[in-house]
């Protein structure tokens, strides 16, 4: 019996606003700037390294006259996928515990908590910057399962990155790799095949 449905945010529940990468490049000094900041962001996901400080270093190194807050504001241009949220709502209504399991640095994650409707759809939320662990660490999934009080085999995790679903499988969860180019009907079929009620 599946008791918990864990959903990733980026690439599953939400998308960046159209043209956001080009806006990063325009704000900075081109695509090299975009490459730099996205290479630096992963080490801020556990909340142990501050993104604004990292951005300040990149900005200074590149001799730019912009602020970290301007860069962070672009990261917060997010468009939730209502059809995916409706799927989550159906599973929740059927008695499945719904869980948001997302890697986020503190600024973007905090903005999501304040401005996006996820609290209306998820029983629990595990933002990496609050947990102190991040995907694809197996310990991230073990922490969630322990907090939920369910067996790992009673949980299904959906993520667009194979590295994350592999880690979840190592923690004993059932998994589905589902990305932006995959049809929603296929996700529904796979969830039903695993025993997720309501979808």
Long-range contacts (C-beta under 8 A, 24 or more apart in sequence): 1-154, 1-195, 2-96, 2-154, 2-155, 2-156, 2-174, 2-194, 2-195, 2-196, 2-197, 3-96, 3-97, 3-148, 3-150, 3-154, 3-155, 4-96, 4-97, 4-98, 4-99, 4-148, 4-150, 4-154, 4-155, 4-156, 5-88, 5-91, 5-96, 5-97, 5-98, 5-99, 5-155, 5-156, 5-158, 5-191, 5-196, 6-99, 6-100, 6-101, 6-144, 6-155, 6-156, 6-157, 6-158, 6-168, 6-173, 7-84, 7-88, 7-98, 7-99, 7-100, 7-101, 7-122, 7-157, 7-158, 8-101, 8-102, 8-135, 8-157, 8-158, 8-159, 8-160, 8-161, 8-164, 9-100, 9-102, 9-104, 9-112, 9-118, 10-102, 10-103, 10-160, 11-159, 11-160, 11-161, 11-179, 11-180, 12-81, 12-84, 12-158, 12-159, 12-160, 12-178, 12-179, 13-80, 13-81, 13-84, 13-85, 13-88, 13-100, 13-118, 14-78, 14-79, 14-80, 14-81, 14-116, 15-78, 15-79, 15-81, 15-180, 16-77, 16-78, 16-79, 17-77, 17-78, 17-79, 20-74, 20-77, 23-74, 23-77, 24-71, 24-74, 27-66, 27-70, 27-71, 27-74, 28-62, 28-64, 28-66, 28-71, 29-62, 29-64, 32-62, 33-58, 33-62, 33-64, 36-62, 37-71, 41-105, 42-134, 44-105, 44-106, 44-129, 45-103, 45-104, 45-105, 45-128, 45-129, 45-134, 46-128, 46-129, 46-131, 46-132, 46-133, 46-134, 47-105, 47-106, 47-128, 47-129, 47-130, 47-132, 48-132, 50-106, 51-105, 51-106, 51-107, 52-107, 72-107, 72-108, 75-105, 75-107, 75-108, 76-107, 76-108, 76-111, 76-112, 76-115, 78-112, 78-116, 80-116, 80-117, 83-184, 84-184, 85-117, 85-121, 87-184, 87-187, 87-188, 87-191, 87-199, 88-121, 88-122, 89-121, 90-198, 90-199, 91-191, 91-196, 91-197, 91-198, 91-199, 92-121, 92-122, 92-123, 92-198, 93-198, 94-197, 94-198, 94-199, 95-197, 95-198, 96-196, 96-197, 96-198, 97-123, 97-124, 97-148, 97-150, 98-122, 98-123, 98-124, 99-123, 99-124, 99-125, 99-126, 99-144, 99-148, 99-155, 100-124, 100-125, 100-126, 100-127, 101-126, 101-135, 101-140, 101-141, 101-144, 101-157, 101-159, 102-126, 102-127, 102-128, 103-128, 103-134, 103-135, 104-128, 104-129, 105-129, 124-148, 135-159, 135-161, 135-163, 135-164, 135-167, 136-161, 136-163, 136-164, 136-166, 136-167, 137-167, 138-167, 138-170, 138-171, 140-167, 141-167, 141-168, 141-171, 141-173, 142-171, 145-171, 145-172, 145-173, 156-191, 156-194, 156-196, 158-187, 158-191
